[in-house]
């Protein structure tokens, strides 16, 4: 496996830091317009949503309460597996409007389980905001209410999304080089 530096040097830049910030401000406008009167409980999905959440929250112009959940399907793997709860919702969501924040909507299983869990705990509404929605052409069990940008069906990293635990801190979004199949 190449080093993190080699991985970055060999990757394709998909979206620059400037493009990422434009998408961030766009999704903040959508959320501000839709949730301005709801005083929601915002739940950030750790660890991928830490960058998105940290930069989004100051752009939201309404009162909110903040907490986080921590679930994982990936670990250091590149393909999702069984869902593991590390931190479940702690705030009382009963009777609340909840906004879930996540970095990417890929297969959608994690966000679907989170939404189902929050609603089963008594939330009146549960909205989902993702920075990125991967366009892979397969059905997903959930659709995000607010999306920053769409990504191609490639292994991506940067802006909260990692590769083997590295590069969540990049301000831009990169993808591994496409593997060419031999015929």
Protein Blocks (a to p, Z undefined) as FASTA:
>chain_A
ZZfklmmmmpccfbdfklmmmmmmmmmmmmmmmmmmnopadddddfklmmmmmmmmmmpc
cdcddddddddfklmafbdcddddfbdcfbdfehpacddddfbdckommmmmmmmmmmmn
opabdcdddfbdcdehpacfbdcfbdfbdcdddddeeehiacehiaklpcbdcddddddd
dZZ
